[in-house]
Amino acid sequence: MKKTFLVEIGTEELPAKILYHLIISFYENFTNELKLHNIKYKKIDYFATPRRLALKIIDIDSSEKIKKILKKGPSLKCSFNENGTPTKSAYSWAQHIGIEINKASQLKNKKGSWLVHYIKQKQENIEILLPKIIEISLKNINIKKLMRWEVNNTKFFRPIRNVLMMLDNKIINSTIFNIFANNKIHNHISSKEKKIYLNHAQEYPSILLKENYIIADYAIRKEKIKTEIKEIAKTINGYTQINDVLLEEINSIVESPKGLLATFEEKYIEYIPNEILIYIIEKQQKCFPIYNKKRLLPYFIFIANINLKNNNQIILGNEKVMKARLSDVIFFLNKDNKIKLLDYLPLLKKVLFHKNLGTLYDKTMRLQSLVDLMSNSSNKIDLIKSAMLSKCDLITDMVFEFPELQGIIGMYYAIKNNEKYEIAIAIKEQYLPSFSGDKLPSSIMGSILSVADKIDTLCGMFSINQIPLSNKDPFALRRAALGIIRIIINKKLSLDLKFLICNNLKFYNKKELNYTLISNKIMDFLQLRLSSFYEKKGYNIKVIQSVLSCKPIDLLDIDQKIRIISDFKTTEQSKSIFLIIKRISNILKIHKQHIINNPININLMHMEEEKMLFKEIKNFNHDTKKLFIEKNYKTILLRLKNFENPINNFFNQVQINHCNPEIKNNRLILLKKVEKIFFNIANFSFLY
């Protein structure tokens, strides 16, 4: 029989940042469990608000099912004697499962043949099974931060206050996390009637909308908010640039959304830089700014969590809060600008970067020294100045109050102090990228300062053994490493990372540090990030390993090799070249212990084929010398084709295991020279 099943878990306010993840995980876990128990249904709708997670299963098959359970016995060979009578083993199995031996069947397939018996068993009643499935599905939601509440030892994200479970019009008589199910659901938090009673599962979610304009459907609620924002902006001839992250957050903190228009004084637009004003409106006040022809208007849209006939008081309240916040910003800006940005530099001596790594002033001095090594003569002075000013905004009142504005505040204060625009931009961009997938610095100076800042952080943390372990990375060193990789490759910065890391470690003035050991650890750490970086881009792991296993230090060189070898690997020509190097490497592995690394002796070459191979080695080295300098690996790979005939002729005509050990060794060294040519590009052993 087809029925509608409804479950709603009523909770205290759920965290906005994980609400969508919670309901999707619940939905997916529940779907998987239904599949596991072979329970049929038409579709599942999911619902999520700050105080509820719900699933509605349409046309669930509630009829009792009979399932067959296979009981497998001994093989037929072990089950019967030569005369065809059952063995003791067969009788023991039959007795164990409670049947006569003559009731057993035989199963034969490619793997063998056995005695078997199928036992029919009734599946558990769906009203007993569904609560178990729900509890398992909730427990398997993959979020680490859980909490306990009251005397109940159960762990969940927030205290569960109510459980509704209905199959059509029947309440399921069971518990979830020791809470008895009923037919009640939470009403809107401001409603006089705290509970709504359901007569049938199909009434959900329309009864919520009817009673108190609650939109339980996550996607529909989000779309309604988005539409209202656009329509409200149009009423004042404006438009919005909806921040998707903010929209997601707002959608997760309201269940009865109502978009409202409010205003603030135009003087704030004139005095507060746009970027800061937008940050305050969006990040601090969770509102949406309005534009006209790319210019901010003195209006904002906020989403109330209640539908009233008269919203004047709510609007006035939000305007009052906005005014107070923007007045604070003006106060902090005025106070900060009483002194120049550079005058904050000595004050950094009082602020710790890390208890074992000195102050922010010490970090600033290291950054100046590092960018000096990274810069060319044309921008050296400006880069050193940008490094000097880079951390000065960290002790301003604005950054103290709004830490996310670090760098941005520094940029505006530098502009106000008549610093060069390039220096100001570099100060702002030093923290980019701030998360995976974030935008990169737009300027070269910003890119160099960002890389320098991240190198210094890596060096400092590795020098005190604060290396990321498994999933713990408190200082975001993986993010810093990925940032270095992305910037260098995207901006094509030709930087010797090993050199920069070694020198930066010396700037810490710690004689006890083993610079070589620590720099090698950092380079290995960067290589792990590189491998992950290219894997996520879809490159073959064997191609990545073939390049990285050579321990290269030039990221641009690595990037070019991975791209070119990936393309080359798909060509027909690559197959013959891979066969060549495979054959050479296999021979050299066999004789590895007996090769004496002497120079090639041409006087020991008696066969024309070995002379021709030696000639091809010299020709290749001559022809590709310039190509290697230019990093023209595509042409170099194509040039390897010329080895095919000399190598094949060598193998066909020349006996490597010569009775004269000097001749044998000379021929092995000849092959080793060829292998070295190939491995100068990449370790081809990963590719065949």
C-alpha positions as CSV (number, residue, x, y, z in Angstrom):
1,M,0.0,0.0,0.0
2,K,1.3,3.5,-1.0
3,K,1.4,6.1,1.8
4,T,3.0,9.4,2.7
5,F,5.5,9.4,5.5
6,L,6.6,12.6,7.3
7,V,9.3,13.1,9.8
8,E,10.2,16.5,11.3
9,I,13.0,17.0,13.9
10,G,12.3,20.2,15.8
11,T,15.4,21.7,17.3
12,E,16.8,24.8,18.9
13,E,18.4,27.3,16.5
14,L,20.7,25.4,14.1
15,P,24.0,26.9,13.0
16,A,23.3,28.9,9.8
17,K,26.6,27.9,8.2
18,I,25.8,24.2,8.3
19,L,22.0,24.1,7.9
20,Y,22.1,23.2,4.2
21,H,24.8,20.6,4.7
22,L,22.7,19.1,7.6
23,I,19.5,18.6,5.5
24,I,21.4,17.3,2.5
25,S,23.3,14.8,4.6
26,F,20.1,13.7,6.4
27,Y,18.4,13.3,3.0
28,E,21.2,11.3,1.4
29,N,21.7,9.0,4.4
30,F,18.0,8.4,4.6
31,T,17.8,7.6,0.9
32,N,20.7,5.2,1.1
33,E,19.1,3.4,4.1
34,L,15.8,3.0,2.2
35,K,17.7,1.5,-0.7
36,L,19.6,-0.9,1.7
37,H,16.3,-2.1,3.1
38,N,14.7,-2.4,-0.4
39,I,11.9,0.1,0.5
40,K,10.2,1.5,-2.6
41,Y,8.9,5.1,-2.9
42,K,8.1,7.7,-5.5
43,K,10.1,10.7,-4.3
44,I,11.5,12.4,-1.2
45,D,11.2,16.1,-0.4
46,Y,13.4,17.7,2.1
47,F,12.8,20.8,4.3
48,A,15.1,22.9,6.5
49,T,14.6,26.0,8.6
50,P,16.7,27.3,11.6
51,R,14.4,25.2,13.9
52,R,13.5,22.1,11.9
53,L,14.8,19.4,9.6
54,A,12.1,17.4,7.8
55,L,11.7,14.7,5.1
56,K,8.5,13.9,3.3
57,I,8.4,10.6,1.5
58,I,5.7,10.3,-1.2
59,D,4.1,7.0,-2.0
60,I,6.3,4.9,0.3
61,D,5.5,1.1,0.0
62,S,4.2,0.2,3.5
63,S,3.2,-3.4,2.6
64,E,4.8,-6.3,4.4
65,K,7.6,-8.0,2.4
66,I,9.0,-11.5,2.3
67,K,12.7,-11.7,1.7
68,K,14.7,-14.8,0.8
69,I,17.9,-15.4,2.8
70,L,20.5,-17.7,1.2
71,K,22.1,-20.2,3.5
72,K,25.2,-21.6,1.8
73,G,26.5,-25.1,2.8
74,P,29.6,-27.1,2.0
75,S,30.7,-27.7,-1.6
76,L,29.1,-30.6,-3.5
77,K,32.4,-32.4,-3.5
78,C,32.5,-32.3,0.3
79,S,28.7,-32.9,0.6
80,F,28.5,-36.4,-1.0
81,N,30.5,-39.6,-0.9
82,E,31.5,-41.5,-4.1
83,N,28.3,-43.5,-3.9
84,G,26.2,-40.4,-3.7
85,T,25.2,-40.5,0.0
86,P,25.4,-37.3,2.0
87,T,28.6,-36.8,4.1
88,K,28.7,-36.0,7.8
89,S,29.6,-32.4,6.8
90,A,26.3,-32.1,4.8
91,Y,24.2,-33.5,7.6
92,S,25.8,-31.1,10.2
93,W,25.1,-28.1,8.0
94,A,21.4,-29.2,7.4
95,Q,21.0,-29.8,11.2
96,H,22.5,-26.4,11.9
97,I,20.0,-24.5,9.8
98,G,17.1,-26.7,10.8
99,I,16.2,-28.6,7.6
100,E,16.2,-32.2,6.3
101,I,19.1,-32.9,4.0
102,N,16.7,-33.8,1.2
103,K,15.2,-30.2,1.3
104,A,18.6,-28.7,0.3
105,S,19.1,-27.3,-3.2
106,Q,22.2,-27.1,-5.3
107,L,23.9,-23.9,-6.6
108,K,26.3,-24.1,-9.5
109,N,28.2,-21.3,-11.1
110,K,31.7,-20.5,-12.5
111,K,33.2,-20.3,-9.0
112,G,32.0,-23.8,-8.0
113,S,29.0,-25.7,-6.7
114,W,27.4,-25.9,-3.2
115,L,24.5,-27.1,-1.2
116,V,22.2,-24.2,-0.5
117,H,18.8,-23.5,1.1
118,Y,16.6,-20.4,0.9
119,I,14.8,-19.3,4.0
120,K,11.8,-17.0,3.7
121,Q,11.7,-14.3,6.3
122,K,9.2,-11.4,6.9
123,Q,10.8,-8.0,6.7
124,E,10.4,-5.9,9.8
125,N,7.2,-3.8,9.9
126,I,7.8,-0.4,8.3
127,E,6.5,1.4,11.3
128,I,9.3,-0.2,13.4
129,L,11.9,0.1,10.6
130,L,11.5,3.8,9.7
131,P,12.4,5.2,13.2
132,K,15.5,3.1,13.2
133,I,16.4,4.4,9.7
134,I,15.8,8.0,10.8
135,E,18.0,7.7,13.9
136,I,20.9,6.0,11.9
137,S,20.6,8.7,9.2
138,L,20.8,11.5,11.8
139,K,23.7,9.9,13.6
140,N,25.6,9.5,10.3
141,I,25.6,13.2,9.4
142,N,29.3,13.9,9.0
143,I,29.9,17.0,11.3
144,K,32.3,16.8,14.1
145,K,31.1,19.5,16.5
146,L,28.2,17.9,18.5
147,M,26.7,18.7,21.8
148,R,24.9,16.9,24.7
149,W,22.0,18.5,26.5
150,E,20.1,18.0,29.8
151,V,20.2,14.4,31.2
152,N,20.0,12.9,27.7
153,N,23.4,11.4,26.6
154,T,22.5,11.7,23.0
155,K,24.8,13.9,20.9
156,F,23.4,16.2,18.1
157,F,24.2,19.6,16.7
158,R,21.6,21.4,18.9
159,P,19.1,20.1,21.5
160,I,16.1,18.3,19.9
161,R,12.9,19.5,21.4
162,N,10.3,17.7,19.3
163,V,9.9,14.8,16.9
164,L,7.0,14.4,14.5
165,M,6.6,11.0,12.7
166,M,3.4,10.3,10.7
167,L,2.4,7.6,8.2
168,D,-0.6,9.2,6.5
169,N,-2.8,10.1,9.4
170,K,-1.2,7.7,11.9
171,I,1.4,8.8,14.5
172,I,4.3,6.4,14.5
173,N,4.5,5.1,18.1
174,S,8.3,5.2,18.6
175,T,11.2,7.5,19.7
176,I,14.1,9.3,18.1
177,F,17.0,9.9,20.5
178,N,14.6,9.0,23.4
179,I,12.0,11.6,22.4
180,F,8.5,10.2,21.7
181,A,7.1,11.0,18.4
182,N,3.8,13.0,18.0
183,N,1.8,15.0,15.4
184,K,2.9,18.4,16.6
185,I,5.4,20.8,14.9
186,H,6.9,24.1,16.0
187,N,5.0,27.2,15.0
188,H,6.8,30.5,14.3
189,I,8.8,31.7,17.3
190,S,6.8,34.9,17.6
191,S,3.4,33.1,17.4
192,K,1.1,32.9,20.4
193,E,0.2,29.3,19.4
194,K,3.5,27.5,19.9
195,K,2.4,24.3,18.3
196,I,0.6,23.3,15.1
197,Y,-1.2,19.9,15.1
198,L,-1.2,17.8,11.9
199,N,-4.1,15.5,11.0
200,H,-2.3,14.0,8.0
201,A,1.3,13.8,6.7
202,Q,0.2,15.4,3.4
203,E,-0.7,18.7,5.1
204,Y,3.1,19.4,5.4
205,P,4.5,21.9,4.5
206,S,1.5,23.9,3.3
207,I,0.1,24.1,6.9
208,L,3.2,26.1,8.0
209,L,2.7,28.6,5.2
210,K,-1.0,28.9,6.0
211,E,-0.6,29.4,9.7
212,N,2.4,31.8,9.8
213,Y,3.9,32.3,6.4
214,I,6.7,29.8,7.2
215,I,8.4,28.5,4.1
216,A,9.9,25.2,5.1
217,D,11.4,24.4,1.6
218,Y,15.0,25.6,1.6
219,A,15.2,26.2,-2.2
220,I,11.8,27.9,-2.5
221,R,12.6,30.2,0.5
222,K,15.9,31.2,-1.0
223,E,14.4,32.0,-4.4
224,K,11.7,34.1,-2.6
225,I,14.3,36.1,-0.8
226,K,16.3,36.7,-4.0
227,T,13.2,37.8,-5.9
228,E,12.1,40.2,-3.2
229,I,15.5,41.8,-3.0
230,K,15.5,42.5,-6.7
231,E,11.9,43.8,-6.8
232,I,12.5,46.1,-3.8
233,A,15.7,47.6,-5.4
234,K,13.7,48.4,-8.6
235,T,11.2,50.5,-6.6
236,I,14.0,53.1,-6.1
237,N,15.5,52.7,-9.6
238,G,18.3,50.6,-8.2
239,Y,19.8,47.2,-8.5
240,T,21.6,44.7,-6.2
241,Q,24.7,42.6,-6.7
242,I,23.6,39.7,-4.5
243,N,26.4,38.1,-2.5
244,D,25.6,34.4,-2.8
245,V,27.3,33.6,0.5
246,L,25.3,36.2,2.3
247,L,22.1,35.0,0.6
248,E,22.8,31.4,1.8
249,E,23.4,32.6,5.3
250,I,20.2,34.8,5.4
251,N,18.2,31.9,4.1
252,S,19.5,29.7,6.9
253,I,18.5,32.1,9.7
254,V,14.9,32.9,8.7
255,E,11.9,30.8,8.1
256,S,9.3,33.5,7.4
257,P,11.2,35.9,5.2
258,K,10.1,39.4,4.5
259,G,12.3,41.8,2.5
260,L,12.2,45.4,3.7
261,L,13.8,48.7,2.5
262,A,15.6,51.0,4.9
263,T,17.9,54.0,4.5
264,F,20.9,55.8,6.0
265,E,22.4,59.2,5.7
266,E,24.2,60.1,2.4
267,K,27.2,61.6,4.4
268,Y,28.4,58.0,5.1
269,I,28.8,57.3,1.4
270,E,30.8,60.5,1.0
271,Y,33.1,59.8,4.0
272,I,33.5,56.0,4.2
273,P,35.3,54.2,1.3
274,N,32.9,52.0,-0.7
275,E,34.7,48.8,0.0
276,I,34.5,49.4,3.7
277,L,30.8,50.6,3.5
278,I,29.8,47.4,1.6
279,Y,31.6,45.3,4.1
280,I,29.7,46.9,7.0
281,I,26.3,46.5,5.3
282,E,26.9,42.9,4.1
283,K,29.2,41.2,6.6
284,Q,28.4,43.1,9.8
285,Q,24.7,43.9,9.4
286,K,23.7,41.0,7.1
287,C,22.0,43.4,4.6
288,F,22.1,44.0,0.9
289,P,23.4,47.3,-0.5
290,I,21.7,49.0,-3.5
291,Y,23.4,50.5,-6.5
292,N,22.5,52.9,-9.3
293,K,25.0,53.0,-12.2
294,K,27.6,51.3,-10.1
295,R,27.2,54.0,-7.4
296,L,26.1,53.1,-3.9
297,L,22.7,54.5,-2.9
298,P,21.9,55.5,0.7
299,Y,19.6,52.5,1.1
300,F,19.8,48.9,2.1
301,I,17.5,45.8,2.1
302,F,17.3,43.6,5.1
303,I,15.3,40.3,5.6
304,A,13.0,40.2,8.6
305,N,12.0,36.8,10.0
306,I,8.3,37.9,10.5
307,N,5.4,39.0,8.3
308,L,3.5,42.0,9.8
309,K,1.0,44.4,8.3
310,N,3.0,47.4,9.7
311,N,6.8,47.0,9.5
312,N,7.7,50.6,10.4
313,Q,9.1,49.7,13.8
314,I,11.3,46.9,12.4
315,I,12.6,49.3,9.7
316,L,13.3,52.1,12.2
317,G,15.1,49.6,14.5
318,N,17.4,48.4,11.7
319,E,18.1,52.0,10.6
320,K,19.1,52.9,14.1
321,V,21.5,50.0,14.4
322,M,23.0,50.8,10.9
323,K,23.5,54.4,11.9
324,A,25.3,53.5,15.1
325,R,27.6,51.1,13.3
326,L,28.5,53.6,10.5
327,S,29.0,56.3,13.1
328,D,31.5,54.0,14.9
329,V,33.3,53.5,11.6
330,I,33.7,57.3,11.0
331,F,35.0,57.6,14.6
332,F,37.6,54.9,14.1
333,L,38.7,56.3,10.7
334,N,39.1,59.8,12.2
335,K,41.1,58.5,15.2
336,D,43.4,56.3,13.0
337,N,44.2,59.0,10.6
338,K,45.5,61.4,13.3
339,I,48.9,59.8,12.6
340,K,50.4,58.4,9.3
341,L,50.4,54.7,8.5
342,L,54.3,54.6,8.8
343,D,54.1,56.0,12.3
344,Y,52.4,52.7,13.4
345,L,55.5,50.7,12.5
346,P,57.4,51.1,15.8
347,L,54.2,50.1,17.7
348,L,54.4,46.6,16.0
349,K,57.2,45.8,18.4
350,K,54.6,45.4,21.1
351,V,52.5,42.9,19.1
352,L,53.5,39.2,19.0
353,F,53.5,37.3,15.7
354,H,54.1,34.1,17.6
355,K,55.7,33.6,21.1
356,N,58.6,31.7,19.6
357,L,59.0,33.8,16.4
358,G,59.1,37.4,17.7
359,T,56.9,40.4,17.0
360,L,55.0,41.7,14.0
361,Y,57.9,44.2,13.7
362,D,60.4,41.3,13.4
363,K,58.2,39.8,10.7
364,T,58.0,43.1,8.9
365,M,61.8,43.4,8.9
366,R,62.1,39.8,7.5
367,L,59.6,40.7,4.7
368,Q,61.6,43.7,3.7
369,S,64.8,41.5,3.4
370,L,62.9,38.8,1.5
371,V,61.2,41.1,-1.1
372,D,64.7,42.7,-1.6
373,L,65.9,39.3,-2.8
374,M,62.8,38.7,-4.9
375,S,62.6,42.0,-6.7
376,N,64.3,43.5,-9.7
377,S,66.0,46.9,-9.8
378,S,62.9,48.6,-11.3
379,N,60.5,48.0,-8.4
380,K,62.9,47.2,-5.5
381,I,62.4,50.4,-3.6
382,D,58.6,50.3,-3.9
383,L,58.4,46.7,-2.9
384,I,60.6,47.3,0.2
385,K,58.3,50.2,1.1
386,S,55.1,48.1,0.7
387,A,56.7,45.4,2.9
388,M,57.5,48.0,5.5
389,L,53.9,49.3,5.6
390,S,52.3,45.8,5.1
391,K,51.5,45.1,8.8
392,C,51.0,48.7,10.1
393,D,47.2,48.6,9.8
394,L,47.0,45.6,12.2
395,I,47.1,47.9,15.2
396,T,44.7,50.5,14.0
397,D,41.3,50.8,15.7
398,M,39.5,49.9,12.4
399,V,41.3,46.5,12.0
400,F,41.0,45.9,15.8
401,E,37.2,46.3,15.4
402,F,36.9,44.6,12.0
403,P,39.8,42.1,11.6
404,E,38.6,41.0,8.1
405,L,39.5,44.5,6.8
406,Q,43.2,43.9,7.3
407,G,45.1,45.0,4.2
408,I,42.1,46.9,2.9
409,I,42.4,49.5,5.7
410,G,46.2,49.6,5.0
411,M,45.5,50.4,1.4
412,Y,43.1,53.3,2.1
413,Y,45.4,54.8,4.8
414,A,48.4,54.5,2.4
415,I,46.5,56.3,-0.3
416,K,45.5,59.0,2.2
417,N,49.1,59.4,3.1
418,N,50.0,60.0,-0.6
419,E,51.9,56.7,-1.0
420,K,52.1,55.3,-4.5
421,Y,49.0,53.5,-5.7
422,E,51.1,50.4,-6.5
423,I,52.3,50.3,-2.9
424,A,48.8,50.7,-1.6
425,I,47.4,47.9,-3.8
426,A,50.3,45.5,-2.7
427,I,49.4,46.2,0.9
428,K,45.8,45.1,0.2
429,E,46.6,42.1,-1.9
430,Q,49.3,40.6,0.4
431,Y,46.7,38.3,2.0
432,L,45.3,36.9,-1.3
433,P,44.3,34.1,-1.8
434,S,42.7,33.9,1.6
435,F,40.9,30.6,0.9
436,S,40.9,27.8,-1.7
437,G,39.6,29.2,-4.9
438,D,39.9,32.8,-3.8
439,K,41.1,35.4,-6.4
440,L,44.8,36.0,-6.8
441,P,46.6,39.4,-6.4
442,S,46.1,41.5,-9.6
443,S,49.5,43.3,-9.4
444,I,53.0,41.9,-9.6
445,M,54.0,43.8,-6.4
446,G,51.0,42.4,-4.6
447,S,51.9,38.9,-5.8
448,I,55.5,39.1,-4.7
449,L,54.5,40.5,-1.2
450,S,51.9,37.8,-0.8
451,V,54.4,35.0,-1.7
452,A,57.0,36.6,0.6
453,D,54.5,36.7,3.5
454,K,53.5,33.1,3.0
455,I,57.1,31.9,2.7
456,D,58.0,33.7,6.0
457,T,55.0,32.0,7.7
458,L,56.0,28.6,6.4
459,C,59.7,29.1,7.5
460,G,58.7,30.3,10.9
461,M,56.3,27.5,11.7
462,F,58.5,24.7,10.3
463,S,61.5,26.1,12.3
464,I,59.5,25.6,15.5
465,N,58.2,22.2,14.3
466,Q,54.6,23.4,13.9
467,I,54.0,21.2,10.9
468,P,50.4,20.3,9.9
469,L,49.4,16.8,11.0
470,S,46.5,14.8,9.3
471,N,43.5,17.1,9.4
472,K,45.0,19.6,11.9
473,D,46.5,22.8,10.4
474,P,46.0,25.6,13.0
475,F,48.2,28.1,11.1
476,A,46.7,27.4,7.7
477,L,50.1,26.3,6.2
478,R,48.5,24.1,3.5
479,R,46.5,27.2,2.4
480,A,49.7,29.3,2.4
481,A,51.6,26.7,0.4
482,L,48.8,26.4,-2.2
483,G,48.7,30.2,-2.4
484,I,52.4,30.3,-3.2
485,I,51.9,27.7,-5.9
486,R,48.9,29.4,-7.5
487,I,50.5,32.9,-7.5
488,I,53.8,31.8,-8.9
489,I,52.3,29.7,-11.7
490,N,49.5,32.1,-12.6
491,K,51.7,35.2,-12.5
492,K,54.6,33.4,-14.1
493,L,57.0,34.5,-11.4
494,S,60.5,33.1,-11.9
495,L,61.6,32.5,-8.3
496,D,64.1,30.1,-6.8
497,L,62.0,28.9,-3.8
498,K,64.8,26.9,-2.3
499,F,67.1,29.9,-2.3
500,L,64.4,32.2,-0.8
501,I,63.4,29.7,1.9
502,C,67.1,29.1,3.0
503,N,67.7,32.8,3.2
504,N,64.4,33.6,5.0
505,L,65.4,31.0,7.6
506,K,68.6,32.8,8.2
507,F,66.7,36.0,8.8
508,Y,65.3,34.4,12.0
509,N,68.9,34.6,13.4
510,K,68.6,31.3,15.2
511,K,72.0,29.6,15.0
512,E,70.6,26.3,16.3
513,L,68.5,25.8,13.1
514,N,69.5,23.3,10.5
515,Y,68.7,25.4,7.5
516,T,69.2,22.6,5.0
517,L,67.0,20.1,6.8
518,I,64.2,22.6,7.4
519,S,64.3,24.0,3.8
520,N,64.1,20.4,2.5
521,K,61.1,19.7,4.7
522,I,59.3,22.8,3.4
523,M,60.1,21.9,-0.2
524,D,58.7,18.4,0.4
525,F,55.6,20.0,1.9
526,L,55.2,22.2,-1.2
527,Q,55.6,19.2,-3.5
528,L,52.8,17.4,-1.7
529,R,50.6,20.5,-2.3
530,L,51.7,20.6,-5.9
531,S,50.7,17.0,-6.5
532,S,47.3,17.7,-4.9
533,F,47.0,20.9,-7.0
534,Y,47.5,19.2,-10.3
535,E,45.4,16.1,-9.4
536,K,42.4,18.4,-8.7
537,K,43.0,20.0,-12.1
538,G,42.6,16.5,-13.7
539,Y,46.2,15.6,-14.6
540,N,47.2,12.0,-14.5
541,I,48.9,11.1,-11.2
542,K,51.7,9.2,-13.0
543,V,52.6,12.2,-15.1
544,I,52.7,14.4,-11.9
545,Q,54.9,11.8,-10.2
546,S,57.2,11.5,-13.2
547,V,58.0,15.3,-12.9
548,L,57.9,15.7,-9.1
549,S,60.0,12.6,-8.4
550,C,63.0,14.5,-9.9
551,K,62.7,17.0,-7.0
552,P,62.6,20.1,-9.2
553,I,62.5,23.5,-7.5
554,D,61.3,25.8,-10.4
555,L,57.5,25.9,-10.2
556,L,57.1,27.3,-13.7
557,D,59.4,24.5,-15.0
558,I,57.2,21.9,-13.2
559,D,54.0,23.4,-14.6
560,Q,55.4,23.4,-18.2
561,K,56.6,19.8,-18.0
562,I,53.4,18.5,-16.5
563,R,51.3,20.2,-19.3
564,I,53.6,19.1,-22.1
565,I,54.2,15.5,-21.0
566,S,50.4,15.1,-20.4
567,D,49.8,16.1,-24.1
568,F,52.8,14.1,-25.3
569,K,51.5,10.9,-23.5
570,T,48.4,10.9,-25.7
571,T,50.4,10.7,-29.0
572,E,51.4,7.6,-30.9
573,Q,55.0,8.7,-30.9
574,S,55.2,8.5,-27.1
575,K,54.6,4.7,-27.1
576,S,57.8,3.9,-29.0
577,I,59.8,6.3,-26.8
578,F,58.4,4.8,-23.6
579,L,59.4,1.3,-24.9
580,I,63.0,2.5,-25.5
581,I,63.5,3.9,-22.1
582,K,61.7,1.0,-20.4
583,R,64.1,-1.5,-22.1
584,I,67.1,0.6,-21.2
585,S,66.0,1.0,-17.5
586,N,65.3,-2.7,-17.1
587,I,68.8,-3.6,-18.4
588,L,70.4,-1.1,-16.1
589,K,68.5,-2.3,-13.1
590,I,69.8,-5.9,-13.7
591,H,73.4,-4.7,-13.8
592,K,73.1,-1.8,-11.3
593,Q,75.5,-3.4,-8.8
594,H,78.3,-3.9,-11.4
595,I,78.4,-0.6,-13.2
596,I,81.5,1.4,-12.7
597,N,80.9,5.1,-13.4
598,N,83.9,5.7,-15.7
599,P,83.9,8.2,-18.6
600,I,82.9,6.6,-21.9
601,N,86.0,5.2,-23.7
602,I,85.6,5.5,-27.5
603,N,88.5,3.1,-28.0
604,L,86.5,0.3,-26.4
605,M,83.8,0.6,-29.1
606,H,84.3,-2.1,-31.7
607,M,80.8,-2.2,-33.1
608,E,79.4,0.3,-35.6
609,E,76.0,0.4,-33.7
610,E,77.5,1.5,-30.4
611,K,79.5,4.2,-32.2
612,M,76.3,5.4,-33.9
613,L,74.5,5.5,-30.5
614,F,77.3,7.5,-29.0
615,K,77.2,9.9,-32.0
616,E,73.4,10.4,-31.5
617,I,74.0,11.2,-27.8
618,K,76.5,13.9,-28.7
619,N,74.2,15.2,-31.5
620,F,71.2,15.4,-29.1
621,N,73.2,17.2,-26.4
622,H,74.4,19.7,-29.0
623,D,71.0,20.2,-30.6
624,T,69.1,20.6,-27.4
625,K,71.4,22.7,-25.3
626,K,69.6,25.9,-26.2
627,L,66.2,24.2,-26.1
628,F,66.8,23.2,-22.4
629,I,67.8,26.8,-21.6
630,E,64.6,28.0,-23.3
631,K,62.6,25.2,-21.6
632,N,61.3,24.1,-24.9
633,Y,60.3,20.6,-23.7
634,K,57.8,20.0,-26.5
635,T,60.6,20.1,-29.2
636,I,63.0,18.1,-26.9
637,L,60.4,15.3,-26.5
638,L,60.0,15.2,-30.3
639,R,63.7,15.1,-30.7
640,L,63.9,12.0,-28.6
641,K,62.4,10.1,-31.6
642,N,65.9,10.2,-33.2
643,F,67.1,7.6,-30.6
644,E,64.7,5.0,-31.8
645,N,66.8,3.5,-34.7
646,P,70.2,3.8,-33.0
647,I,68.9,2.1,-29.8
648,N,67.1,-0.7,-31.7
649,N,70.2,-1.3,-33.8
650,F,72.3,-1.3,-30.7
651,F,70.1,-3.9,-29.0
652,N,69.8,-6.1,-32.1
653,Q,73.5,-6.2,-33.0
654,V,75.5,-5.4,-29.8
655,Q,76.1,-7.9,-27.0
656,I,76.1,-6.1,-23.7
657,N,77.3,-9.0,-21.6
658,H,80.7,-9.0,-23.3
659,C,83.4,-11.3,-21.9
660,N,85.7,-8.3,-21.5
661,P,84.4,-6.5,-18.3
662,E,85.7,-3.1,-19.6
663,I,83.8,-3.3,-22.8
664,K,80.6,-4.5,-21.0
665,N,80.9,-1.6,-18.5
666,N,81.5,0.9,-21.4
667,R,78.3,-0.3,-23.1
668,L,76.3,0.0,-19.9
669,I,77.6,3.5,-19.3
670,L,76.5,4.3,-22.9
671,L,72.9,3.2,-22.0
672,K,73.1,5.1,-18.7
673,K,73.9,8.3,-20.7
674,V,70.8,7.7,-22.8
675,E,68.7,7.2,-19.6
676,K,70.1,10.4,-18.1
677,I,69.0,12.3,-21.2
678,F,65.4,11.1,-20.8
679,F,65.4,11.6,-17.0
680,N,66.6,15.2,-17.5
681,I,63.0,15.9,-18.6
682,A,61.1,13.6,-16.2
683,N,61.3,10.2,-14.5
684,F,59.8,8.2,-17.4
685,S,59.7,5.0,-15.3
686,F,56.3,6.3,-14.0
687,L,54.9,6.5,-17.5
688,Y,55.4,3.0,-18.9
